[in-house]
Amino acid sequence: MSEKAFTVACAQFTAVDGAKEATVRKALGLVRRAGERGARLVVLPEVWTGLGYSTKTAYREIAEPIPGPTTDRLAELARRYRMYVTGSTYEDAGNGVYYNTCALLGPDGGILGAYRKTHLFDAPDREDIKGGIRESDKVKAGDTLPVFETELGPVGLSVCSDLRFPEIYRELALKGARIIVCASAFLSPRFDHWEFFLRARAAENQVWVVASGQYGIEPESGIAFVGRSMVVDPWGVIAATASDAETALCATIDPGFVDEIRRRYPLLAQRRPELYGSLTKRVMLGTV
């Protein structure tokens, strides 16, 4: 695990349906820019090769197996710049099964592993989302929360609406994660939710959170995104925030700050799991 400070980057842009090759080229350009700035970890947004909401079947046309042609192109940059790269794409798992998956590529270009989004965004009756959204109509939910050992320290992965479930981040922290990634396409105008969830997840688990999001309006579907990719430190302080533009946001992470914050306030050691039995049970609280 690295004991020295290092650079992380969030690639922020808009993925356009029906323009996969142009979208991938744009993303690779931002990854390359981050690599030239010395980034050791680069985070791409959620479904960064294409949103997949312009038609009912668009996601299938975008999807690829993992590994596949697009991860192969990312692997070239990971090797060239000796960095880790992640971000979510539609995974074609075969037999008509699809996932929203974050693959984590290492500095040798190999795939260290993958996380399949566990908490899908199903909001069919939202008045502020035209037509509603049911992600589960497109992809299957994953069922594991892995933590990956890297030269930068243990890294946990999450995707967009996972952010609203503190249990995910606590589980990753208890498994040893010191950096938690959030690859997102967080819907506008909920910037207030985006910021305070990221800060809360970082502070309550005393970890670094590196969150990249799509921004602007996807032209084919008309869906708008918050953007504002950010890096948050283990005290819940925002270390860097992207402006409303296509960018490769870079920030410095000090891995030792996790130890310092946990020394000051040993929250994880002060937990009382015997009181939290309901967390492992399904509880129906109505539809509010």
N, C-alpha and C positions, 0 to 999 in steps of 0.2 A: 504494500500500500504506500502511496506517495505521502511523504512527510512535508513536502514543499508545496507552496501555492502553485496553482496552475490555472490556465484559461479554459473557460467553457463558452459555448456559443449557442444561440437560439436562431435558427433560420426562419424568418417570418415572411410569408408571402400568401398569395391567393391561388389555390389550385383550381383550374378551370376544367369543367367537364367537356369532353369532346376535343380536348387539346392536351392529351396526355404527354406526348413527346415534348411539346413546348414547355409544359409544366415541369417535367422531369429535368429538362435542360436548365431551366431557371433555378430549380432547387439545387442541382449539382453545382451551379455557379456560385450560389451562396455558401455551400459546403466548402468549395474551393477557397472562397474568400476567407472563411473562418480558419481554414487550414493555414493559409498564408499569414494569418495573424497569430499563429501558434496555438490554436485551440486544441486541447486534448480530448474534449468531449463536445460533440455537436448534436443538437436535438432539433429534429424536423417536426412539423406539426402533425396533427391527426390526419389520416387519409390524405397524405400530401401528394399522392400521384393523381388524385381526382376525388372530388367530393362525393360523386355518385348519387346525387339527389335530383338531377335534372329530369330523369325518367325512372320508371320502376325497375329497369334492368341495367341502368348505366354502371352500377357497381360491379356487375359481372364482367362487363367489357373492360373495366379498369383492373380487375383482380389478376394476381399472378401467384404462382406457387412461391414458397420461401424454402430454400434459395431459388432465385429466378433471375430474369434478365435485369431487372432494376436493382436488386441487391448486388448483382455482379458489378454494376456500374458504380455503386456506392463503395464496394469493396476496393476498387482501384484507388479511390481517393483516400480511404482509410489507410491503405498501405503506403501511399505516397507521403501522407502527412503524419503517419504514425499516431492515429487518433481513433477514438471510439465514436461511432455514429449510430443514432437510433431515430425513430419516428414511426408512426403507424401507417400501414397500407391495408388495402383489402387483400386478404390472403385466400387464394383458391386452394382449399385443402383436398379437393377431389371429391367425386361422388356427389356433386351438387352442394357441398358444404363450404361456407365462407365464414371467415373471421375478420375482425378488425384487430390487426396484429402489429406489435412492435418487435422487430428483430433488432438485436444488439450486435453490431459488428465491432470487431476488435482491431487493433493496430496492424495485425497481420492480414487483415481482410477476411478473416474467418468469422462465421456467425457463432457467437458465444451461446446464444439461446434466444428465446422469444417469449413474449408475454401476449396473450390473447385477452382483449378487453373483457372484463368480468361483469361490469355494471353498464348495460346498454342504455342508450338514451331513448326511452319510450315516453313521449309526451303527446298523445294523440288529440287531447282536448284543450290545448293551450290556445287561448284567443289571440295571443301575440305571435303565434307561429302559423302562418297561412297553411291550412290543410293538415297541420299537426305533423309529428314525426314519430315513427315507430322503427327504431333501428333494428329491433328483433325480427322485423319482416325481412331483413336483408342478411343479417349475419347471426351466427350462433355465439353465445357467450362462452368465454373461457372459464376454467375452473381451478386455476392455480395462481399463486402469488409468489413468483420466484424472485430471489435476490442473487445477483451475479457478482462473483469475485473479479475485480479488475485491478490494474496497476494503480488506479486512482482511489481505490477503496471499494467496499461493497455498494452496488448500485441497484436500486429498485425501480421498476417501471410502472407507469400508470397512464391512462388515456382519458382525457376530457371529463366526462360525467363521473368517472371514478372519484374525482376531486370532491364530490359532494358526500362521499362516504368515508368518514374519518377512520373507520375500522380498517380499511385497506392500508392507509398510511401507517397506522399503529402496528399492524401486522408486519409490514415491511421493516419498520424500525426495530421491532422485537426480533426479527430474523437477522438483524445486523446492518441494515442499510444505513449509510451515512450520507448518501446522495439519493434523492428520489426525483426521477424525471416525470414530467407531465407533458405528453404530446397531445395537443388540443385543437379543436375547432369550436371554441366556446362562443355561443351565439350572442350577438349584440341585441339589445343594449345593456346586458348585464355585467358591466365592468365592475360594479361594486361587489358582486358575488365573486367574480374572478379574483380580484385582489385580496379580499379578506379570507377567502378559502385558502389561497396559496400561502398567505402569511400565517394563518392559523395552523395549517398542516405542518409548516416548517417549525413554528414555535412550540407546538404541543409535543412534537416528536424530536425536537432538537437536532434537525438534519438540514442540509442544504437542499433546496428545491429548485430545479431548473425546468422552466415551463415555456414551451414554445407553442404559438398559436397561429392559425390563419387569421388574416385581417381583411377588412374591406367587404365588398359584396361580390359573391360568386355570380357571374353574369348570366349563366344558363338557368339557374334555379332562383336567383334573386335573394338567396339566403345571405345574411350579413353576420360578420364576426367581430368580436371584441379586439382581437390582436393583442397589443400591449404585452408581448412576451416579456418574461421577467425572471430574474434570479433572486432568490430570497435566502437570507442567511439563517443559521440555527436559532437566532434570537427573534426571528420574525421581521427583521429589517430588510427592506428592498435594497439589494445591492446594485441592480441595474434594471431599467425598463425600456423597452423599445418604443419609439415614436410610431405614429400612424403611417407607416411606410414599409415598403419591401426592404428588408435589412438583415444583416447578420449581426445580431447583438452579442457583444463579448463582455465577459466579466471575469474577475479573478476569484477563485475559491481557495480559501485556506483550510485544509482538512483538519488542522489542529484546533480550529475554532469550535468544532463539534465537541472535542474533549473538554475545552475550556468552559463552554456553556453547561455541559453536563456536570462538570466539577462544581460550578457555582450553584447549580440547582438540580440535584439528581432526581428528576421527575420519574424516569423509567424505573428506578430502584424503589421509589416510594409508592408505586402502584399497589393496589390491593385486589388482585384478581378474584378473590373469594366473594367480592361484592358485585361482580359484573356478570352474573350468570345469565341474565336476559340477553346479553350480547350474542350468545350462541343459539338463541331460539328464534323461531319465526313468530313475530307478534303482529297481529292485525290491528291497526289503529284507526281503521276507517279510511276514507278517501280524501281527507283534508290535506 
